[in-house]
Amino acid sequence: MTGTTLACTLYSPAQTCDVARALAPRLGAGDVILVSGDVGAGKTHFARCLIQARLIAPEDVPSPTYTLVQTYPVPDGEVWHADLYRVTGPSEIIELGLTDAFDAAICLVEWPDRLGDLAPENALWLDLAMTDRPEMRRMTLRWRDPRWASRLEGLCDG
């Protein structure tokens, strides 16, 4: 994928959560965040922190590993959190209603490689990579849509 890239080092789970919380108010309906990384890299932790920052009232944000999708009402619509690890093909993704949600909600999608050609062109790709330090992650954001540049400005400045 060609486009623009922003990378930052996250030194702890708390800092990962801080970045997710900082990103949360910059999002709106139609924004899709495609979250990738190895098992244990912190994909669900990042998504959980972002979702909790958008909620009207605090609530538990479980991993959607078995339900595939969880939805949350937020002041300006909905947040969809999808975990596509167990999805076997595009028809399942369409059946879940996820492709419709890409236009109508804020969507956080773990294991976005399962989307194939269904991945939106205007999505923000977020990759979390483990490092040699157990608590530290390397976060790389990539996008093609020029609207992301100003919205992500200062995100990694702490």
C-alpha positions in Angstrom: 0.0 0.0 0.0 1.4 3.4 -0.9 0.4 6.5 1.0 1.5 8.3 4.2 3.0 6.7 7.3 3.3 7.8 10.9 5.2 5.6 13.4 5.7 5.9 17.1 7.0 3.9 20.0 4.5 3.1 22.8 6.5 2.3 26.0 3.7 0.7 28.0 0.1 -0.5 27.9 -0.9 2.8 29.6 0.7 4.8 26.8 -1.0 2.6 24.2 -4.3 3.5 25.9 -3.4 7.2 26.0 -2.9 7.2 22.2 -6.2 5.3 21.7 -8.0 7.9 23.9 -6.4 10.7 22.0 -7.5 9.2 18.6 -11.1 8.6 19.8 -12.5 12.2 19.6 -10.9 12.6 16.1 -13.2 9.9 14.6 -16.6 10.0 13.2 -19.1 8.0 11.2 -17.5 6.4 8.2 -14.0 6.1 9.8 -12.5 2.6 9.6 -9.5 1.6 11.6 -7.9 -1.6 10.5 -5.9 -2.9 13.4 -3.3 -5.6 12.7 -0.5 -7.2 14.7 0.5 -10.6 16.1 -1.5 -12.4 18.8 -0.7 -10.5 22.0 0.4 -7.3 20.3 -2.4 -5.3 21.9 -5.0 -5.0 19.2 -7.9 -5.6 21.6 -6.3 -3.4 24.3 -6.1 -0.5 21.8 -9.6 -1.0 20.6 -11.0 -1.3 24.1 -9.4 2.0 25.2 -10.6 3.8 22.1 -14.2 2.5 22.6 -14.3 3.3 26.3 -13.2 6.9 25.5 -16.2 7.3 23.1 -18.9 5.7 25.4 -21.6 7.9 27.1 -21.4 5.8 30.3 -18.6 3.4 31.3 -19.2 -0.2 30.3 -17.3 -3.5 29.8 -15.8 -3.8 26.4 -15.1 -7.5 25.8 -13.1 -8.9 22.9 -15.4 -9.9 20.0 -13.3 -13.0 19.3 -16.3 -15.3 19.6 -19.2 -13.0 18.8 -17.2 -11.6 15.8 -18.8 -8.1 16.2 -19.8 -5.9 19.2 -21.5 -2.6 18.7 -21.6 0.3 21.1 -23.8 3.4 21.1 -21.9 6.7 21.2 -23.1 10.3 21.2 -22.7 10.6 17.4 -23.7 7.1 16.3 -22.2 3.7 16.8 -18.8 2.1 17.2 -18.4 -1.4 15.7 -15.6 -3.6 17.0 -15.0 -6.6 14.8 -12.5 -9.5 15.3 -12.2 -11.4 12.0 -9.7 -14.0 13.2 -12.3 -16.8 12.9 -13.9 -15.5 9.6 -13.4 -17.9 6.7 -14.5 -15.7 3.8 -16.0 -12.4 2.4 -19.6 -13.7 2.5 -19.4 -13.9 6.3 -18.2 -10.4 6.5 -21.0 -9.1 4.3 -23.5 -11.2 6.3 -22.3 -9.6 9.6 -23.3 -6.2 8.1 -19.7 -4.9 8.5 -19.4 -3.5 5.0 -22.6 -1.4 5.5 -21.2 -0.2 8.9 -18.1 1.1 7.1 -20.2 4.0 5.8 -22.4 4.5 8.9 -20.3 3.9 12.0 -16.8 4.1 13.4 -15.4 0.7 12.8 -12.4 -1.0 14.5 -11.5 -4.2 12.7 -8.9 -6.7 14.1 -7.3 -9.1 11.7 -8.2 -6.9 8.7 -6.3 -9.2 6.3 -9.5 -11.3 6.3 -11.3 -8.4 4.5 -9.3 -8.8 1.3 -10.9 -6.6 -1.4 -13.6 -5.4 1.1 -11.1 -3.2 3.0 -12.2 0.4 2.4 -9.9 2.7 0.5 -10.2 5.5 3.0 -9.3 3.3 6.0 -6.6 4.0 8.5 -4.3 1.0 8.9 -2.8 0.6 12.4 -0.2 -2.0 13.0 1.1 -2.9 16.5 4.4 -4.7 16.6 6.0 -6.3 19.6 9.6 -5.4 20.5 12.3 -6.9 22.5 10.8 -5.2 25.6 7.6 -7.0 26.8 5.7 -3.8 27.5 6.8 -1.8 24.5 5.1 -1.7 21.1 5.9 -0.1 17.8 2.8 1.5 16.3 2.7 2.3 12.6 -0.3 4.1 11.0 -0.7 4.2 7.2 -3.3 5.9 5.1 -4.1 6.9 1.5 -7.0 9.3 2.2 -5.4 12.8 2.7 -8.0 13.7 5.4 -6.1 11.5 7.9 -3.0 13.7 7.9 -4.4 16.6 9.8 -6.5 14.4 12.1 -3.5 12.4 13.2 -1.3 15.4 13.7 0.4 15.3 17.2 -1.0 11.9 18.0 2.3 10.4 18.9 3.6 13.5 20.7 2.4 12.2 24.1 
